[in-house]
Each structure stands twice: as structure tokens, then as C-alpha cells.
């Protein structure tokens, strides 16, 4: 019997935790495509995955707090989980399409910043390139998707009004960023944003089986900026009540000339001495 998409993705994450690196490529279709949007890289084909996992052989990663969000597309599962490895814990999100029991496409968002700093590896922003994309998606008025589309397009000073009074928002890919509790803290957060709001492109919504859960993938573009992001949000009564905003903070910091400050924050979050 063909395994469900959730079972396949669960096997992938369990296999990583168990260190079965040489077995993982068998979970993918022969013509699979795996993207790492924050690195702006792509692996095509099972052979490329075999080589990728072989390079990771021996690495110790323990997945924890694994949540698999099933969506109204029966082939698509969103996986949220943490990685625990020596000296570091990181957040992860994967958007995985499974067909006939094999992974045919995956977009894997990892905290490459914290992983690099934990390994004392250099942190460099990938140079921005052209970003193809059409118009913003059309969504029904009053739908959860319409709320999130307005979040991406309204002026910053108007965005806090889209949240519930007791909303709870985190930024898992930003080292040391505090959780934002309530509309007032969100209003203060947006007030400290840039004067020029980046333009969103390639907006894709994934509707959860849970009608309040929406996952939004999108790219912010601007001068010297290409930032890929994914938000896992809960919308109720026309307001965002909860959101985990996995943003490309390395790209944002590099575009603003503040990458050294971001790396310093990551070092501090890991308890490393400043350089």
C-alpha cells in the first residue's frame, strides 16, 4: 500500500535523526527537485540527492517538536520542526509534494545562519538575481488569504491592524528576536521598519486542512534585495492570531549593510564570544 505524504515526510525526518543518510534518497522520485530558497540553490534528480546526503554522512542531527501540517492539496505537506545538534538548535520548515509515495518536489527552509555560525563557517549573502513572477494571486474578499495578502502589501503603519489584540508572532530565523505579544507590540515593531517597503512576488498560499491555518511562501524584492520567506499563520475572525514568520534575515541584513550585526547576534545567541 502506498504511504501517505505525511508518512513519507515523517520517514524522512526520522531517517535524518537516526543517521540513515544512505537510505534517504530512496524516498525521492528519480526526477525530484529540492530547493533551498535561502541559499538560492536547487538539486535535481535522485542522484544529486544521494550525493548531497553522502556529504552529510556522520553528521548528528536530532529532530524534535515535529509538526506535519496536511493541506487541502492532498499531495502537499508542510513540516515544521527543530534540529538539535552539538552547540545549537535551529528551526526548519519544508514544503513537500509527495506523489505515489515518493517526494517529487521540496522547498526546504533551514536556519543556515545559525548553522554556519555554530560551525564557525563564514556567513555570506547570496547575490540577488532576477526573480521571475507574475501578478499577485486573486483571493476571495474576506478570506484568510486576503488578510495575509494585505499583510504583504499594505504600508507598514497599517499592518498591525490585521492582527488580533492578543496575537502572538515569532521570527524563528532571527537570532534572539523576542516574541511579539499583542497588537501594540506589533505596531511598535512595524514602526521600526524600513521607509521603503519591499514588493512581494511569487506569493503562494497553502491552505491547511485546519481552516484557520495558512502557509504563505513569497519573495520580497527591492534594491539589492531578494529575500525568500515562509509564514505559518493562523487566521480567525478576519485577524491573524498567531504567526511564525520564517524570513530571510541574511538577505535583509546584507541589503541594509548590517550583516556583521546579524552575525554578531547569532554568535551571542549561541553563547560565543564576540569577534
C-alpha positions in Angstrom: 0.0 0.0 0.0 1.4 3.4 -1.0 2.3 5.5 2.0 0.6 8.9 2.6 2.6 12.1 2.1 2.6 12.7 5.9 4.1 9.2 6.4 6.8 9.8 3.8 7.8 13.1 5.2 7.8 11.6 8.7 10.1 8.8 7.5 12.5 11.4 6.0 12.8 13.3 9.3 13.1 10.1 11.3 15.8 8.9 9.0 17.8 12.1 9.4 17.5 11.7 13.2 18.6 8.1 13.0 21.6 9.0 10.8 20.4 6.7 7.9 21.8 9.1 5.4 22.5 6.5 2.7 18.8 5.5 2.7 17.2 8.9 2.4 17.5 9.4 -1.4 15.2 6.4 -1.9 12.3 8.5 -0.5 12.6 10.8 -3.5 11.4 10.4 -7.1 14.1 9.9 -9.8 13.3 13.3 -11.2 12.8 15.1 -7.9 13.6 18.8 -7.4 14.7 20.0 -4.0 15.2 23.8 -3.5 16.9 25.6 -0.7 15.4 29.1 -1.1 17.5 30.9 1.4 20.7 29.6 -0.2 19.1 30.0 -3.7 20.2 26.5 -4.7 18.5 23.6 -6.3 19.2 19.9 -6.5 17.6 18.0 -9.4 17.3 14.2 -9.5 17.7 11.4 -7.1 21.4 11.0 -7.9 22.0 14.6 -6.8 20.2 13.8 -3.5 22.4 10.7 -3.0 25.5 12.9 -3.3 24.0 15.6 -1.0 23.1 13.1 1.7 26.5 11.3 1.4 28.2 14.6 2.2 26.1 14.8 5.4 27.0 11.2 6.4 28.2 11.2 10.0 26.5 14.4 11.0 24.4 14.2 14.1 21.1 15.9 13.8 18.1 15.2 16.1 14.7 16.4 15.0 12.3 17.5 17.7 8.8 19.1 18.1 7.9 17.8 14.6 4.5 19.0 13.3 3.2 17.9 9.9 0.5 20.2 8.5 -1.6 18.5 5.9 -3.1 20.8 3.3 -6.2 20.8 1.1 -3.8 19.7 -1.7 -3.6 16.0 -0.9 -0.1 15.8 -2.2 1.4 18.7 -0.1 2.6 18.5 3.5 4.2 21.3 5.4 6.7 20.1 8.0 7.8 22.3 10.9 10.4 21.1 13.4 13.6 21.8 15.2 17.1 20.4 14.8 19.3 19.8 17.8 23.0 19.2 17.3 26.1 20.0 19.2 26.1 23.6 20.3 23.0 24.6 18.5 19.3 24.2 18.0 17.6 25.5 14.8 14.2 25.9 13.2 13.2 24.3 9.9 10.2 24.3 7.5 9.7 22.1 4.5 7.0 22.4 1.8 6.9 18.9 0.4 5.0 17.4 -2.5 4.6 13.6 -2.5 3.2 11.6 -5.4 2.8 7.8 -5.4 4.8 7.5 -2.2 7.8 9.5 -3.4 8.9 13.1 -2.9 8.7 14.9 -6.2 9.4 18.4 -5.1 10.5 20.0 -1.8 11.4 23.6 -0.7 13.5 23.3 2.4 13.8 26.4 4.6 16.6 26.0 7.2 18.3 28.4 9.6 21.5 28.5 7.6 22.7 31.5 9.6 22.8 29.7 12.9 24.1 26.5 11.4 27.0 28.4 9.8 27.9 30.3 13.0 27.7 27.1 15.1 30.3 25.6 12.7 32.4 28.7 12.6 31.8 28.9 8.9 31.6 32.2 7.0 28.1 33.8 6.6 27.7 35.3 3.1 24.6 36.5 1.4 23.9 35.0 -2.0 24.0 37.8 -4.6 20.5 38.8 -5.6 19.5 37.9 -9.2 16.4 38.2 -11.4 13.2 36.9 -9.8 10.6 35.8 -12.3 7.0 36.1 -11.2 3.6 37.2 -12.4 0.8 39.2 -10.7 -0.3 38.7 -7.2 -2.8 35.9 -6.7 -6.5 36.7 -6.7 -8.2 35.7 -3.5 -11.8 36.0 -2.2 -12.6 39.1 -0.2 -12.7 38.4 3.5 -10.8 35.1 3.2 -7.8 34.3 5.4 -5.7 34.6 2.2 -6.9 38.1 1.7 -5.8 39.1 5.2 -2.3 37.7 4.6 -2.1 39.3 1.1 -2.9 42.7 2.7 -0.2 42.0 5.3 2.4 41.7 2.5 1.2 44.8 0.6 -0.1 47.4 3.0 2.1 50.2 4.3 3.9 49.2 7.4 2.0 51.6 9.6 -1.3 49.8 8.7 -0.2 46.2 9.2 -0.7 45.9 13.0 -4.4 46.4 12.5 -4.5 43.0 10.7 -3.7 41.2 13.9 -5.9 40.2 16.8 -5.4 42.2 20.0 -3.7 39.2 21.7 -1.8 38.0 18.6 1.5 36.1 19.1 4.2 36.4 16.5 7.7 34.9 16.4 10.7 35.1 14.0 12.4 31.7 14.3 15.2 32.5 11.9 16.3 35.7 13.6 18.7 35.1 16.4 17.5 36.4 19.7 14.4 38.2 18.3 11.8 38.5 21.1 8.3 37.1 20.6 5.8 39.9 19.8 2.7 39.7 22.0 -0.3 41.7 21.2 -1.2 44.4 18.6 0.6 47.2 20.5 4.0 45.4 20.3 3.4 44.6 16.6 2.6 48.3 16.0 5.9 49.2 17.6 7.7 46.5 15.6 6.4 47.8 12.3 7.2 51.4 13.2 10.8 50.4 13.3 10.8 49.0 9.8 12.2 50.5 6.6 10.7 53.5 5.0 10.6 51.8 1.6 8.5 48.6 1.7 9.8 45.7 -0.5 7.5 44.4 -3.2 6.2 40.8 -2.7 6.4 38.4 -5.6 5.7 34.8 -6.2 3.1 34.7 -3.5 1.8 31.1 -2.9 -0.8 30.1 -0.3 -1.1 26.6 1.1 -4.5 26.1 2.9 -4.3 23.7 5.8 -6.9 21.1 6.5 -7.4 23.2 9.6 -9.3 26.1 8.0 -7.6 28.7 10.2 -4.1 27.6 9.2 -2.5 29.2 6.2 1.1 28.9 5.0 2.4 31.7 2.8 5.5 31.5 0.6 6.7 34.7 -1.0 9.7 36.6 -2.1 10.5 40.2 -1.2 12.3 42.1 -3.9 13.9 45.6 -3.9 17.1 47.4 -4.4 19.9 44.8 -3.9 17.3 42.5 -2.2 15.9 39.1 -3.0 14.5 37.6 0.2 12.6 34.3 0.3 10.2 33.9 3.2 7.6 31.5 4.5 5.0 32.4 7.2 3.0 29.8 9.1 -0.1 31.7 10.3 -3.4 31.2 12.0 -6.3 33.5 11.0 -9.6 33.7 12.9 -12.4 36.2 12.6 -10.5 38.1 9.9 -7.5 38.7 12.1 -4.1 37.0 12.4 -4.0 35.4 15.8 -0.6 33.6 15.6 2.2 33.5 13.1 5.7 32.1 12.8 7.5 34.2 10.3 10.5 32.4 8.8 12.2 35.3 7.0 15.4 35.5 5.0 17.1 37.8 7.6 20.6 37.3 6.0 19.3 38.8 2.7 17.6 41.7 4.5 20.7 42.4 6.6 23.0 42.2 3.6 20.9 44.6 1.6 20.9 47.1 4.5 24.6 46.8 5.1 24.1 45.2 8.5 25.2 41.6 8.0 28.0 41.8 10.6 25.5 42.9 13.2 23.3 39.9 12.4 26.2 37.5 12.6 27.2 39.1 16.0 23.6 38.5 17.2 23.8 34.8 16.1 27.1 34.4 18.0 25.6 35.9 21.1 22.6 33.6 20.8 24.9 30.7 20.8 26.9 32.0 23.7 30.0 32.6 21.6 32.5 35.4 22.4 32.3 38.4 20.1 34.9 38.7 17.4 
